[in-house]
Amino acid sequence: MIDNIEIIDVNTMFGPLPAAASDLSVDALEEMMQKHGIRSCCTLSTVGVLLDQNSGNSATRAACSEHAHLLPVATVNPQNVFTVDGPYTRFKADGFRMVRLFPSQQGWTADYAPCVSVAKRLEVEGLPIMADVKEPGEASRLVRALMAHPAPLILCGVGESTLAESIFLMRSHPGVFIETSNLVSVGALKQVIECVGADRVLYGSGAPSRPMASSLAIIRAAEIDDEQRAQILNKNATSLLGL
C-alpha cells in the first residue's frame, strides 16, 4: 500500500507464460498482492491468450470466484469468431469486468473484420477493452478500428517507442486510457500526466512478466502529487470498472 491508498492493479495474469519464462499460480498472485498492498487485481488465465478463449475464460471465472480480491477479465481471439453472437455477448452477465485483446501475440491486426464485429457487441456490454500495443502504429490502428464504439479503450504495454503516439491518440479521443506497466523510462509517467491528465492513467503491474515491486517503485518515484498518485493507483480504476 502506498500512503494508505488501496491499490487496484488492472494488468495481471496467472498460468504459464513461456515468453516471460514464468508460471504464476493464483495462490502466488494472491501472495504477491498481500506483500505489496494490492487490494484488487484484474486478472485472466493465460490459457485464454495462448490456447483457447473459452477454456481460458472458464478458468478465469473459476479462479476469481474462489479469490474475492481478483476481478475477472475476459479474453477474445477474433480468429475464433464466426458469428455475430457468441460468449462475448454475455461477459457482463458472467461477471467479467473488462475484456482484453492480444493482436500481436495472436497474429491479427486491429482492422481485422471479426475484431470490429466483436467491438460492436462489446459496445452493448459496456465493458472497457484493454488491448496490447507493442509496435508503433498498433495503437493508431486500434483506435481507428474501435473508437467508433463508446467502450473505453485502455492501451496496454505502451513504452518508449509508442509513448508519443499514445499521447496524441489520448488527446484526440477522451475514451482512450493508458496503463503503466511499461512506462519505465525516466519521466515517462510525468509526461503522460502533463499532456493528458492523471485521470486517464491506470496502474498496471504486468505481473508475471514484470515484478510488482518495480512497477510500484515507478509510481512512488514519479514527480507527481499525492492526488495524482491516488487517481492512478485507485480512483480511475474504481470509476472505470464500476467498483
Secondary structure, 3 states (H helix, E strand, C coil): CECCECEEECCECEEEEHHHCEEECHHHHHHHHHHHCEEEEEECECHHHHCCHHHHHHHHHHHHHHCCCEEEEEECCHHHCCCCCCHHHHCCCCCCCEEEECHHHHCCCCCCHHHHHHHHHHHHHCCCEEEECCCCCHHHHHHHHHCCCCCCEEEECCCCCCHHHHHHHHHHCCCEEEECCCCCCCCHHHHHHHHHCHHHEECCCCECCCCHHHHHHHHHHCCCCHHHHHHHHHHHHHHHHCC
